[in-house]
């Protein structure tokens, strides 16, 4: 749009002739539009005057913003959009693209090495175990979303089935662990056979597979009613499914504890050794000085391992008939059926596999937080995971990982916008603009990379030479 | 064409597919109206007719994409089923019966994916349906899904990378390579299917259907959009498929050079009913076919009707 309107202004002037008048006119018009929009939107501020709500006006802020827009437009018109500028050669790839291509083989190992070494870097950077708590917490959060993104990627990216209720499986996994680990009968059962503390110490390791299996089962239960649905209808029903799970969790108070949730869930242990300051605790047994950070770092490696298992399994499954069937389903369902593929099974296996990884992540969430409540499983989480998958490039592993890091890390970084106070004054609270900036970033990515960060598809088998399939040929699926 | 002298044709003696009183109604519209014909084992059978005659509807009924309103579609594996076998299957409500030497399937009772997977009827589409974002080789691997799925132990053996799975995958690749050679696409095996030129996409679709190991191959306008040279190559390919694999072929086609050149048997449809059935030679000279295809002058209508009346009068 912007380019379209900018060119006629300069084109009249012709090549080599002064373009300033056109650019000025364009900038002036843009300024008028910006004034019209920002005048009421930014200009008015609600204030409390003597206990009553009133309006104050902030002409200075509006003036600054409009000034930035006019100046920016003028500079762009004179430089980037200028008709006198030699046209960019389209044939050759840009140096940036070539650079990315050159480092891409090393990218994955480097990323993996960074993920493995992250707790050490964080400790070194912040100068102490306790001080690195914020960074490691952030790392755990990002890795949880990487894992959720990879799980949803199976359903949305590979099988092409739009699932807006993925958080349901996250919730199923979390509640599976929360309920089993705090269950008195289960505890009594193990206490009678294997000792008092057995269940509290081992609950996570027993519940992890159970949570995955149970979430997978729920994935199939969701899969059955939506088999015949496509596109928008599929999206709405999966969205409803996510909400149903949450509402059941809220309202089935006897079983789930309702809105209050379930607290004091047993913490993770180092394969049966608790992270306590006591004699048989982790620190004492390994001859370390006790620190609550040990548990957190251990959790970091647990989620890293879970995420890597997810990635490894997905990569393997893609090269198996079931994975190819998922992708074939995304490409053309009717052709699949004409080749003898039972599309019911293909869809259910995709839903179940995706849900299973969601369940693992949910189980991990419960053990990390030590507390679950329906508040943690709102639609926002589904939307966030879906955004990660779409931004990363549907079907791409590395793209999803980068997108998760950018989205979750970026959201956190945007909390630290203190320097903006120097521009807009002390009354300015930058964290309020977090979502706005975030939205701008997403729009920008969708403009320049409409198919996600990694849009090309990796073939699963080849005869002579592995060639990436261009994103423009790959279909998004019908759901 | 000495068949003309004999009233009993090959397709009557050993049909691989028998269509009996097929009806397909969409609301008030009768797309296929009491259609019966046979497809001979090892024959190339052409289903022709003007646009909108109901050919593709018949195809969709045979391959399970539509459930016929009425009628029976009998597919015989190995040999034509005997009347007793047929009665047994029809009455007990099963989809099919198979013994060591023969099998009989009632296609109208089977869902689409079983028609392909169990009854071994493969099809192609009028508007090509390839997995365009997957490579040529991947397309052929998907076609062997059912066999590979079993070989991969429903993904369990495959995830562990057991040797039995690796061997099965290798065999499947060999089979894909064989068909790539057949259709001349070996060079492009690693290119996305959506990047191929139109004629190559048509050939790839046939290769993909053949990779599923069918005994009956249904082709919906395989020569549409091909130039004369490509049509000729297609004829060669279809002949080779029949000669080397014993696959029977049923095809819908408008290109008469293909139809008359390669088919053993032609069935002509118009407005959902069969108007002619016989060898290409016989069909070509059938006045009803000529009338349906070329149309007739106002004056000629009566003349043709007179001929038709005579013909039907002579029969009855």
Interface residues (C-beta under 8 A of the other chain):
Chain A: X313 X316 X317 X319 X320 X321 X322 X324 X325 X327 X328 X330 X331 X332 X334 X335 X336 X337 X338 X339 X340 X341 X342 X343 X457 X459 X460 X461 X462 X463 X464 X465 X466 X467 X469 X470 X473 X474 X475
Chain B: X63 X65 X112 X113 X114 X116 X117 X118 X122 X123 X125 X129 X130 X131 X132 X133 X134 X135 X137 X138 X141 X142 X143 X145 X146 X148 X149 X152 X154 X155 X158 X159 X169 X173 X177 X186 X189 X190 X191 X192 X194 X195 X208 X209 X212
